[in-house]
Amino acid sequence: MHKTFTQNDMIAYLYGESTPDQTKTTEAALAADPVLRSELAELTQAQASLPRVRFNARRRLMDVIRNYAMGPDLQLSV
């Protein structure tokens, strides 16, 4: 069976977000299809050109989020 890969499939593979079965299928297709390899190379290049962003949240905000995730009560007094 021939699978058609979407750009979303390739991006999921690139970011390591595909399932093990999807990864195996994608790698087999990449080995057999030079056009697909070229598309992955373009996506990889686009990813590399994105600026690196650092997220620095306030400690209090992170504590509120963590406390909310750990229990049903939300004490929001930031």
C-alpha positions as MATLAB code, in Angstrom:
seq = 'MHKTFTQNDMIAYLYGESTPDQTKTTEAALAADPVLRSELAELTQAQASLPRVRFNARRRLMDVIRNYAMGPDLQLSV';
ca = [
       0.000    0.000    0.000;
       1.268    3.475   -0.907;
       0.979    6.120    1.816;
       0.706    9.778    0.950;
       2.651   11.927    3.386;
       1.364   15.359    4.302;
       3.513   18.242    5.436;
       2.085   17.668    8.934;
       3.306   14.049    8.827;
       6.783   15.223    7.908;
       6.819   17.934   10.587;
       5.718   15.423   13.231;
       8.582   13.165   12.122;
      11.058   16.055   12.132;
      10.133   17.088   15.678;
      10.074   13.497   16.950;
       6.329   13.641   17.574;
       5.293   10.725   15.369;
       4.397    7.349   16.823;
       6.908    4.500   16.505;
       4.801    2.984   13.693;
       4.586    6.338   11.885;
       8.340    6.807   12.274;
       9.028    3.372   10.816;
       6.695    4.027    7.863;
       8.189    7.471    7.258;
      11.772    6.191    7.356;
      10.943    3.412    4.890;
       9.345    5.947    2.559;
      12.308    8.315    2.910;
      14.691    5.502    1.965;
      12.715    4.816   -1.201;
      11.666    8.302   -2.318;
      14.209   11.006   -3.216;
      11.460   13.635   -3.563;
      10.284   12.965   -0.015;
      13.903   13.199    1.206;
      14.194   16.554   -0.540;
      11.019   17.797    1.137;
      12.347   16.681    4.527;
      15.628   18.488    3.825;
      13.687   21.690    3.073;
      11.695   21.353    6.297;
      14.883   20.685    8.253;
      16.462   23.795    6.771;
      13.372   25.855    7.615;
      13.458   24.545   11.184;
      17.126   25.465   11.509;
      16.414   29.022   10.359;
      13.840   29.635   13.104;
      15.058   31.831   15.952;
      15.700   30.135   19.260;
      13.266   31.337   21.894;
      13.788   31.081   25.621;
      10.822   31.171   27.946;
      11.413   32.693   31.361;
       8.250   32.742   33.437;
       8.087   34.248   36.888;
       8.639   31.724   39.648;
       5.289   32.589   41.280;
       3.418   31.937   38.035;
       5.106   28.562   37.623;
       4.212   27.691   41.227;
       0.547   28.555   40.602;
       0.488   26.396   37.458;
       2.219   23.515   39.242;
      -0.148   23.719   42.225;
      -3.151   23.750   39.913;
      -1.887   20.683   38.096;
      -1.302   18.859   41.389;
      -4.694   19.483   42.941;
      -8.277   20.674   42.482;
      -7.845   24.011   44.311;
      -6.581   27.016   42.454;
      -5.182   29.762   44.647;
      -4.666   32.541   42.106;
      -3.199   35.549   43.861;
      -0.344   36.513   41.595;
];
